[in-house]
Amino acid sequence: MSSTQTTPEVTWAQRSSATDPEKNFIYLTIAAPDVAKIDLDLKPTRLTFSGTSETKKTTYHVELEFFAEIDVENSKTHHTSRDVLLILRKKELKEEYWPRLLKDNKKMHFLKTDFDKWVDEDEQEGAPVDDMMGGMGGGMPGMEGMGGMGADGGFGGLDFSKLGGGAGGDMPDLGDMGGDEDDDDDDMPALEGDDEAATTGDAKGKGPEKTEGVPATSSKIEEVS
């Protein structure tokens, strides 16, 4: 059964620096779920991607011509079950952002800004440092065009706990949950006070010789228990 061809969604963000190459790059994500093997050809001015999903019976294909040149040798990639993640090192060290990702300024329906990674140009210094640049591995089978990229294809020492808030928050101190028992103990003197008030009332109404306070107290405690 032949597969259809689909243009995958591509999202991007960027950082820039006039002095530090490792802070001068493009984040690029190609959404291609359930693709076991990909063909990724990366050149200084363009990228060509293809990958077939047997489960979805479709072949993803996209070609991108960049606004400016990238440094292929120092770019990184990682293939997951959902997408292909790339860190593309910009060749020219420059403080200003690229005005757009592609050479052609025509709007592409499949190309979107990655707002999870995007920061404004004048707010880069305050943005958290991302481990992806140092942790991402390089190429993999079918990526001969990736030049000198490494062969491990993994994120290396990337700490995934830094990528989101996660469910690893602090658990409440279970020792604090013992307060209910203490509250019950604290309530008991109040009951004794009520019994004393009742006993005093009986004494005033029936004379000092009356001593029914003890049975009344026993009755109260039996009701509470």
VENDAUR-V399136 format. One record per helix or strand of 3 or more residues. SS is the DSSP state (@ for helix, = for strand). FROM is the first residue (numbers start at 1). TO is the last residue. If there is no record, write none. Layout:
# VENDAUR-V399136
ss = [SS | SS]
from = [FROM | FROM]
to = [TO | TO]
This chain:
# VENDAUR-V399136
ss = [= | = | @ | = | = | = | = | = | = | = | @ | @ | @ | @ | @ | @]
from = [4 | 10 | 21 | 25 | 38 | 46 | 58 | 70 | 83 | 111 | 121 | 132 | 144 | 160 | 174 | 213]
to = [6 | 15 | 23 | 31 | 42 | 53 | 66 | 79 | 90 | 113 | 123 | 135 | 146 | 163 | 206 | 224]
